Amino acid sequence: MDCIFCKVAKGEVASDIVYQDEEVVAFRDINPQAPHHVLVIPRRHIATVNDLAEPDAALVGRLYLAARQVAAQLGVADEGYRLVMNTNRMAGQSVFHIHLHLLAGRAMHWPPG
Ligand code: AMP
């Protein structure tokens, strides 16, 4: 399988990693949409949220706990940040390995574009 985020998780392509543990890797987005834009991914390949199953519940929780840790590291936990996971075409998903976008460092708008 030719998945760019699997390669990031394995260290096979360069990335700016800000957090990692046994199950999760967080790295800076190459096309940042905010002063801080970090992607939090599971090491295991899961294409979309639609592919999640009951046994993945703890792993999804770990994505959020890692995002919480990254927000604290970046010093944006109190001022605030946005967590987004796009699913499929209408949401603009372009990489089919689930990832939580952590966006911070500017005011976010609602509704999102
Ligand atoms: P999405 O459109 O929600 O699937 O988001 C995919 C994100 O991955 C985009 O924000 C891209 O800029 C980002 N991206 C793609 N390839 C890389 C990479 N090799 N390293 C870091 N970020 C990447």
Backbone and ligand atoms as CSV (ligand in chain L), in Angstrom:
chain,resi,resn,atom,element,x,y,z
A,1,MET,N,N,0.840,-1.189,0.000
A,1,MET,CA,C,0.000,0.000,0.000
A,1,MET,C,C,0.879,1.245,0.000
A,2,ASP,N,N,0.509,2.200,-0.832
A,2,ASP,CA,C,1.335,3.393,-0.983
A,2,ASP,C,C,0.656,4.558,-0.251
A,3,CYS,N,N,0.847,4.589,1.056
A,3,CYS,CA,C,0.195,5.619,1.869
A,3,CYS,C,C,1.252,6.545,2.455
A,4,ILE,N,N,1.162,7.840,2.149
A,4,ILE,CA,C,2.174,8.794,2.589
A,4,ILE,C,C,2.240,8.885,4.122
A,5,PHE,N,N,1.098,8.795,4.797
A,5,PHE,CA,C,1.137,8.912,6.256
A,5,PHE,C,C,1.656,7.630,6.925
A,6,CYS,N,N,1.465,6.481,6.276
A,6,CYS,CA,C,2.125,5.261,6.783
A,6,CYS,C,C,3.633,5.450,6.714
A,7,LYS,N,N,4.101,6.082,5.628
A,7,LYS,CA,C,5.542,6.321,5.470
A,7,LYS,C,C,6.038,7.324,6.509
A,8,VAL,N,N,5.252,8.348,6.796
A,8,VAL,CA,C,5.631,9.291,7.866
A,8,VAL,C,C,5.754,8.527,9.186
A,9,ALA,N,N,4.755,7.696,9.482
A,9,ALA,CA,C,4.745,6.962,10.755
A,9,ALA,C,C,5.952,6.038,10.887
A,10,LYS,N,N,6.404,5.493,9.748
A,10,LYS,CA,C,7.559,4.577,9.771
A,10,LYS,C,C,8.879,5.318,9.653
A,11,GLY,N,N,8.835,6.630,9.471
A,11,GLY,CA,C,10.077,7.407,9.310
A,11,GLY,C,C,10.688,7.259,7.926
A,12,GLU,N,N,9.871,6.834,6.951
A,12,GLU,CA,C,10.393,6.614,5.592
A,12,GLU,C,C,10.368,7.880,4.738
A,13,VAL,N,N,9.600,8.886,5.183
A,13,VAL,CA,C,9.669,10.213,4.549
A,13,VAL,C,C,9.892,11.234,5.656
A,14,ALA,N,N,10.565,12.337,5.283
A,14,ALA,CA,C,10.898,13.359,6.278
A,14,ALA,C,C,9.623,14.037,6.777
A,15,SER,N,N,9.598,14.328,8.063
A,15,SER,CA,C,8.477,15.087,8.627
A,15,SER,C,C,8.968,15.780,9.890
A,16,ASP,N,N,8.244,16.814,10.264
A,16,ASP,CA,C,8.592,17.578,11.460
A,16,ASP,C,C,7.714,17.083,12.612
A,17,ILE,N,N,8.196,16.040,13.275
A,17,ILE,CA,C,7.411,15.381,14.316
A,17,ILE,C,C,7.456,16.195,15.609
A,18,VAL,N,N,6.289,16.424,16.190
A,18,VAL,CA,C,6.226,17.180,17.445
A,18,VAL,C,C,5.843,16.296,18.631
A,19,TYR,N,N,5.320,15.109,18.346
A,19,TYR,CA,C,4.940,14.176,19.421
A,19,TYR,C,C,4.839,12.786,18.805
A,20,GLN,N,N,5.261,11.771,19.542
A,20,GLN,CA,C,4.999,10.398,19.105
A,20,GLN,C,C,5.011,9.458,20.286
A,21,ASP,N,N,4.239,8.394,20.165
A,21,ASP,CA,C,4.268,7.308,21.142
A,21,ASP,C,C,4.056,6.001,20.376
A,22,GLU,N,N,3.742,4.931,21.080
A,22,GLU,CA,C,3.643,3.625,20.417
A,22,GLU,C,C,2.545,3.577,19.361
A,23,GLU,N,N,1.496,4.356,19.551
A,23,GLU,CA,C,0.329,4.231,18.667
A,23,GLU,C,C,0.060,5.435,17.786
A,24,VAL,N,N,0.643,6.575,18.156
A,24,VAL,CA,C,0.252,7.842,17.537
A,24,VAL,C,C,1.486,8.656,17.153
A,25,VAL,N,N,1.400,9.393,16.034
A,25,VAL,CA,C,2.456,10.326,15.630
A,25,VAL,C,C,1.793,11.668,15.305
A,26,ALA,N,N,2.420,12.765,15.735
A,26,ALA,CA,C,1.928,14.111,15.410
A,26,ALA,C,C,3.069,14.880,14.751
A,27,PHE,N,N,2.750,15.512,13.620
A,27,PHE,CA,C,3.778,16.206,12.839
A,27,PHE,C,C,3.167,17.432,12.174
A,28,ARG,N,N,4.035,18.382,11.823
A,28,ARG,CA,C,3.551,19.632,11.231
A,28,ARG,C,C,3.083,19.410,9.787
A,29,ASP,N,N,1.940,20.040,9.471
A,29,ASP,CA,C,1.386,19.965,8.114
A,29,ASP,C,C,2.320,20.705,7.146
A,30,ILE,N,N,2.551,20.148,5.972
A,30,ILE,CA,C,3.453,20.799,4.994
A,30,ILE,C,C,2.820,22.033,4.343
A,31,ASN,N,N,1.527,22.185,4.471
A,31,ASN,CA,C,0.829,23.339,3.878
A,31,ASN,C,C,-0.051,23.981,4.958
A,32,PRO,N,N,0.609,24.637,5.929
A,32,PRO,CA,C,-0.126,25.070,7.131
A,32,PRO,C,C,-1.219,26.100,6.847
A,33,GLN,N,N,-2.357,25.909,7.496
A,33,GLN,CA,C,-3.509,26.797,7.346
A,33,GLN,C,C,-3.683,27.707,8.564
A,34,ALA,N,N,-2.729,27.678,9.461
A,34,ALA,CA,C,-2.738,28.506,10.668
A,34,ALA,C,C,-1.290,28.542,11.166
A,35,PRO,N,N,-0.969,29.491,12.057
A,35,PRO,CA,C,0.410,29.539,12.578
A,35,PRO,C,C,0.883,28.196,13.148
A,36,HIS,N,N,-0.013,27.482,13.776
A,36,HIS,CA,C,0.285,26.104,14.189
A,36,HIS,C,C,-0.696,25.182,13.468
A,37,HIS,N,N,-0.184,24.227,12.713
A,37,HIS,CA,C,-1.035,23.246,12.029
A,37,HIS,C,C,-0.331,21.901,12.118
A,38,VAL,N,N,-0.872,21.067,12.982
A,38,VAL,CA,C,-0.271,19.756,13.264
A,38,VAL,C,C,-1.279,18.671,12.900
A,39,LEU,N,N,-0.795,17.574,12.344
A,39,LEU,CA,C,-1.632,16.415,12.031
A,39,LEU,C,C,-1.334,15.310,13.025
A,40,VAL,N,N,-2.376,14.739,13.595
A,40,VAL,CA,C,-2.222,13.647,14.564
A,40,VAL,C,C,-2.786,12.387,13.917
A,41,ILE,N,N,-1.945,11.370,13.764
A,41,ILE,CA,C,-2.367,10.150,13.055
A,41,ILE,C,C,-2.105,8.906,13.914
A,42,PRO,N,N,-2.890,7.856,13.689
A,42,PRO,CA,C,-2.532,6.564,14.270
A,42,PRO,C,C,-1.415,5.942,13.423
A,43,ARG,N,N,-0.527,5.192,14.021
A,43,ARG,CA,C,0.502,4.487,13.229
A,43,ARG,C,C,-0.160,3.471,12.299
A,44,ARG,N,N,-1.242,2.873,12.780
A,44,ARG,CA,C,-1.946,1.858,11.985
A,44,ARG,C,C,-2.782,2.520,10.897
A,45,HIS,N,N,-2.780,1.931,9.723
A,45,HIS,CA,C,-3.532,2.507,8.603
A,45,HIS,C,C,-5.027,2.284,8.766
A,46,ILE,N,N,-5.761,3.410,8.809
A,46,ILE,CA,C,-7.227,3.389,8.756
A,46,ILE,C,C,-7.576,4.485,7.749
A,47,ALA,N,N,-8.310,4.172,6.695
A,47,ALA,CA,C,-8.468,5.122,5.595
A,47,ALA,C,C,-9.342,6.319,5.948
A,48,THR,N,N,-10.504,6.065,6.528
A,48,THR,CA,C,-11.437,7.157,6.841
A,48,THR,C,C,-12.160,6.839,8.147
A,49,VAL,N,N,-12.870,7.830,8.651
A,49,VAL,CA,C,-13.689,7.599,9.853
A,49,VAL,C,C,-14.712,6.492,9.590
A,50,ASN,N,N,-15.156,6.373,8.339
A,50,ASN,CA,C,-16.125,5.324,8.002
A,50,ASN,C,C,-15.566,3.920,8.218
A,51,ASP,N,N,-14.251,3.818,8.276
A,51,ASP,CA,C,-13.614,2.501,8.444
A,51,ASP,C,C,-13.337,2.171,9.910
A,52,LEU,N,N,-13.689,3.067,10.821
A,52,LEU,CA,C,-13.479,2.792,12.243
A,52,LEU,C,C,-14.469,1.733,12.727
A,53,ALA,N,N,-14.021,0.922,13.664
A,53,ALA,CA,C,-14.883,-0.093,14.255
A,53,ALA,C,C,-14.761,-0.013,15.777
A,54,GLU,N,N,-15.639,-0.717,16.450
A,54,GLU,CA,C,-15.699,-0.659,17.921
A,54,GLU,C,C,-14.326,-0.849,18.589
A,55,PRO,N,N,-13.502,-1.808,18.131
A,55,PRO,CA,C,-12.198,-2.009,18.796
A,55,PRO,C,C,-11.239,-0.814,18.628
A,56,ASP,N,N,-11.582,0.134,17.746
A,56,ASP,CA,C,-10.714,1.296,17.533
A,56,ASP,C,C,-11.014,2.438,18.507
A,57,ALA,N,N,-11.987,2.238,19.386
A,57,ALA,CA,C,-12.421,3.344,20.257
A,57,ALA,C,C,-11.262,3.907,21.076
A,58,ALA,N,N,-10.452,3.050,21.644
A,58,ALA,CA,C,-9.346,3.526,22.482
A,58,ALA,C,C,-8.315,4.266,21.641
A,59,LEU,N,N,-8.079,3.782,20.435
A,59,LEU,CA,C,-7.104,4.432,19.555
A,59,LEU,C,C,-7.564,5.855,19.194
A,60,VAL,N,N,-8.847,5.998,18.898
A,60,VAL,CA,C,-9.374,7.338,18.596
A,60,VAL,C,C,-9.210,8.241,19.819
A,61,GLY,N,N,-9.459,7.688,20.983
A,61,GLY,CA,C,-9.232,8.454,22.213
A,61,GLY,C,C,-7.793,8.894,22.330
A,62,ARG,N,N,-6.877,8.049,21.929
A,62,ARG,CA,C,-5.443,8.396,22.014
A,62,ARG,C,C,-5.092,9.521,21.054
A,63,LEU,N,N,-5.770,9.597,19.917
A,63,LEU,CA,C,-5.534,10.729,19.003
A,63,LEU,C,C,-5.858,12.037,19.712
A,64,TYR,N,N,-6.975,12.050,20.433
A,64,TYR,CA,C,-7.383,13.274,21.142
A,64,TYR,C,C,-6.451,13.570,22.317
A,65,LEU,N,N,-6.017,12.548,23.017
A,65,LEU,CA,C,-5.083,12.785,24.130
A,65,LEU,C,C,-3.747,13.305,23.608
A,66,ALA,N,N,-3.306,12.798,22.452
A,66,ALA,CA,C,-2.070,13.305,21.847
A,66,ALA,C,C,-2.257,14.759,21.414
A,67,ALA,N,N,-3.419,15.085,20.840
A,67,ALA,CA,C,-3.698,16.470,20.435
A,67,ALA,C,C,-3.676,17.387,21.652
A,68,ARG,N,N,-4.237,16.920,22.737
A,68,ARG,CA,C,-4.236,17.695,23.986
A,68,ARG,C,C,-2.808,17.972,24.431
A,69,GLN,N,N,-1.957,16.952,24.338
A,69,GLN,CA,C,-0.543,17.073,24.708
A,69,GLN,C,C,0.174,18.069,23.789
A,70,VAL,N,N,-0.092,17.972,22.486
A,70,VAL,CA,C,0.553,18.882,21.524
A,70,VAL,C,C,0.108,20.319,21.795
A,71,ALA,N,N,-1.179,20.522,22.057
A,71,ALA,CA,C,-1.673,21.878,22.348
A,71,ALA,C,C,-0.961,22.456,23.569
A,72,ALA,N,N,-0.748,21.631,24.566
A,72,ALA,CA,C,-0.037,22.101,25.762
A,72,ALA,C,C,1.410,22.449,25.408
A,73,GLN,N,N,2.059,21.580,24.642
A,73,GLN,CA,C,3.449,21.818,24.215
A,73,GLN,C,C,3.582,23.128,23.438
A,74,LEU,N,N,2.602,23.385,22.574
A,74,LEU,CA,C,2.640,24.587,21.737
A,74,LEU,C,C,2.245,25.844,22.508
A,75,GLY,N,N,1.712,25.649,23.704
A,75,GLY,CA,C,1.308,26.787,24.523
A,75,GLY,C,C,-0.006,27.411,24.089
A,76,VAL,N,N,-0.869,26.627,23.426
A,76,VAL,CA,C,-2.134,27.169,22.922
A,76,VAL,C,C,-3.355,26.565,23.630
A,77,ALA,N,N,-3.113,25.753,24.653
A,77,ALA,CA,C,-4.226,25.043,25.289
A,77,ALA,C,C,-5.264,26.020,25.838
A,78,ASP,N,N,-4.810,27.092,26.485
A,78,ASP,CA,C,-5.759,28.020,27.111
A,78,ASP,C,C,-6.400,28.957,26.103
A,79,GLU,N,N,-5.613,29.478,25.155
A,79,GLU,CA,C,-6.202,30.426,24.192
A,79,GLU,C,C,-7.141,29.720,23.223
A,80,GLY,N,N,-6.860,28.456,22.939
A,80,GLY,CA,C,-7.778,27.653,22.148
A,80,GLY,C,C,-7.206,27.181,20.830
A,81,TYR,N,N,-7.828,26.158,20.316
A,81,TYR,CA,C,-7.386,25.513,19.081
A,81,TYR,C,C,-8.557,24.738,18.502
A,82,ARG,N,N,-8.433,24.362,17.252
A,82,ARG,CA,C,-9.498,23.611,16.580
A,82,ARG,C,C,-8.985,22.240,16.181
A,83,LEU,N,N,-9.803,21.221,16.412
A,83,LEU,CA,C,-9.503,19.856,15.980
A,83,LEU,C,C,-10.535,19.468,14.917
A,84,VAL,N,N,-10.046,19.017,13.764
A,84,VAL,CA,C,-10.929,18.692,12.631
A,84,VAL,C,C,-10.474,17.381,12.004
A,85,MET,N,N,-11.429,16.540,11.648
A,85,MET,CA,C,-11.104,15.343,10.869
A,85,MET,C,C,-12.037,15.297,9.666
A,86,ASN,N,N,-11.485,15.501,8.486
A,86,ASN,CA,C,-12.278,15.490,7.259
A,86,ASN,C,C,-12.521,14.055,6.799
A,87,THR,N,N,-13.724,13.809,6.292
A,87,THR,CA,C,-14.052,12.473,5.801
A,87,THR,C,C,-14.620,12.528,4.389
A,88,ASN,N,N,-13.861,11.943,3.485
A,88,ASN,CA,C,-14.272,11.777,2.078
A,88,ASN,C,C,-14.428,13.102,1.322
A,89,ARG,N,N,-14.907,13.004,0.115
A,89,ARG,CA,C,-14.822,14.067,-0.887
A,89,ARG,C,C,-15.460,15.385,-0.469
A,90,MET,N,N,-16.671,15.343,0.023
A,90,MET,CA,C,-17.376,16.597,0.305
A,90,MET,C,C,-16.710,17.383,1.427
A,91,ALA,N,N,-16.003,16.705,2.294
A,91,ALA,CA,C,-15.297,17.389,3.390
A,91,ALA,C,C,-13.888,17.787,2.983
A,92,GLY,N,N,-13.443,17.339,1.803
A,92,GLY,CA,C,-12.114,17.712,1.323
A,92,GLY,C,C,-10.988,16.813,1.799
A,93,GLN,N,N,-11.313,15.576,2.187
A,93,GLN,CA,C,-10.225,14.669,2.594
A,93,GLN,C,C,-9.348,14.370,1.385
A,94,SER,N,N,-8.035,14.551,1.544
A,94,SER,CA,C,-7.108,14.316,0.431
A,94,SER,C,C,-6.107,13.207,0.729
A,95,VAL,N,N,-5.905,12.901,1.997
A,95,VAL,CA,C,-5.022,11.786,2.368
A,95,VAL,C,C,-5.875,10.765,3.117
A,96,PHE,N,N,-5.891,9.537,2.587
A,96,PHE,CA,C,-6.805,8.531,3.106
A,96,PHE,C,C,-6.128,7.632,4.134
A,97,HIS,N,N,-5.717,8.292,5.207
A,97,HIS,CA,C,-5.196,7.690,6.438
A,97,HIS,C,C,-5.654,8.688,7.494
A,98,ILE,N,N,-6.547,8.270,8.368
A,98,ILE,CA,C,-7.196,9.262,9.238
A,98,ILE,C,C,-6.190,10.148,9.959
A,99,HIS,N,N,-6.556,11.406,10.093
A,99,HIS,CA,C,-5.697,12.390,10.755
A,99,HIS,C,C,-6.543,13.481,11.349
A,100,LEU,N,N,-6.173,13.857,12.549
A,100,LEU,CA,C,-6.809,14.968,13.239
A,100,LEU,C,C,-5.976,16.204,12.949
A,101,HIS,N,N,-6.596,17.225,12.361
A,101,HIS,CA,C,-5.907,18.499,12.184
A,101,HIS,C,C,-5.997,19.277,13.498
A,102,LEU,N,N,-4.866,19.736,14.004
A,102,LEU,CA,C,-4.856,20.675,15.133
A,102,LEU,C,C,-4.438,22.028,14.563
A,103,LEU,N,N,-5.352,22.992,14.614
A,103,LEU,CA,C,-5.104,24.338,14.073
A,103,LEU,C,C,-5.134,25.324,15.226
A,104,ALA,N,N,-4.130,26.207,15.273
A,104,ALA,CA,C,-4.053,27.147,16.389
A,104,ALA,C,C,-3.210,28.344,16.010
A,105,GLY,N,N,-3.297,29.383,16.841
A,105,GLY,CA,C,-2.450,30.550,16.662
A,105,GLY,C,C,-3.141,31.699,15.960
A,106,ARG,N,N,-4.411,31.515,15.600
A,106,ARG,CA,C,-5.220,32.603,15.042
A,106,ARG,C,C,-6.673,32.319,15.399
A,107,ALA,N,N,-7.497,33.374,15.285
A,107,ALA,CA,C,-8.924,33.170,15.546
A,107,ALA,C,C,-9.515,32.297,14.449
A,108,MET,N,N,-10.325,31.332,14.834
A,108,MET,CA,C,-10.984,30.442,13.887
A,108,MET,C,C,-12.406,30.952,13.629
A,109,HIS,N,N,-12.878,30.730,12.437
A,109,HIS,CA,C,-14.213,31.194,12.090
A,109,HIS,C,C,-15.210,30.042,12.111
A,110,TRP,N,N,-16.448,30.417,12.274
A,110,TRP,CA,C,-17.537,29.437,12.249
A,110,TRP,C,C,-18.737,30.027,11.554
A,111,PRO,N,N,-19.382,29.385,10.593
A,111,PRO,CA,C,-19.076,28.029,10.161
A,111,PRO,C,C,-17.788,27.976,9.337
A,112,PRO,N,N,-17.108,26.830,9.354
A,112,PRO,CA,C,-15.887,26.673,8.560
A,112,PRO,C,C,-16.236,26.668,7.075
A,113,GLY,N,N,-15.273,26.946,6.243
A,113,GLY,CA,C,-15.526,27.008,4.797
A,113,GLY,C,C,-15.748,25.662,4.175
L,1,AMP,P1,P,-7.038,16.353,4.389
L,1,AMP,O1,O,-7.306,17.265,3.220
L,1,AMP,O2,O,-7.967,16.568,5.543
L,1,AMP,O3,O,-6.956,14.905,3.968
L,1,AMP,O4,O,-5.619,16.783,4.943
L,1,AMP,C1,C,-4.417,16.284,4.431
L,1,AMP,C2,C,-3.336,17.198,4.916
L,1,AMP,O5,O,-2.095,16.533,4.802
L,1,AMP,C3,C,-3.204,18.504,4.131
L,1,AMP,O6,O,-3.386,19.596,5.027
L,1,AMP,C4,C,-1.791,18.441,3.546
L,1,AMP,O7,O,-1.158,19.680,3.522
L,1,AMP,C5,C,-1.118,17.472,4.497
L,1,AMP,N1,N,0.010,16.705,3.992
L,1,AMP,C6,C,0.060,15.948,2.844
L,1,AMP,N2,N,1.246,15.327,2.742
L,1,AMP,C7,C,1.963,15.690,3.834
L,1,AMP,C8,C,3.267,15.373,4.307
L,1,AMP,N3,N,4.100,14.551,3.612
L,1,AMP,N4,N,3.702,15.926,5.465
L,1,AMP,C9,C,2.886,16.756,6.149
L,1,AMP,N5,N,1.638,17.081,5.776
L,1,AMP,C10,C,1.190,16.561,4.617
